[in-house]
Amino acid sequence: MKRFGQVIGLRPEDAAEYIRLHADVWPGVLKKIEECNIRNYSIFRYGDLLFAYMEYHGDDFDADMAAMAADETTQKWWALCMPMQKPVEDRAEGEWWKTIEEVFHCD
């Protein structure tokens, strides 16, 4: 299992709608997340920042993320959510959510 922490900005004018959408995530989106070996997935809000935490339990992260990106329901979900997000400036090439370094963990 590999843990991921990620961060992205949230456009203030869209915060209420983003929270509303995530209060009732589409079943097809949740199913695809599970099929792509992601567990214990959370998104937290701090002002205009979103922080995501997830655990990846598969053995081919790139293939699983490609399968998620190819999913029609997920694409529709992202089409709603992505305009509400504002990627941080120092993200890596091709990254939407910036993956951040884990500096401590305790079970």
Sequence and secondary structure as in RCSB ss.txt:
>XXXX:A:sequence
MKRFGQVIGLRPEDAAEYIRLHADVWPGVLKKIEECNIRNYSIFRYGDLLFAYMEYHGDDFDADMAAMAADETTQ
KWWALCMPMQKPVEDRAEGEWWKTIEEVFHCD
>XXXX:A:secstr
 EEEEEEEEE GGGHHHHHHHHTT  HHHHHHHHHTTEEEEEEEEETTEEEEEEEE SS HHHHHHHHHH HHHH
HHHHHHGGGEE  TT  TT SSEEE       
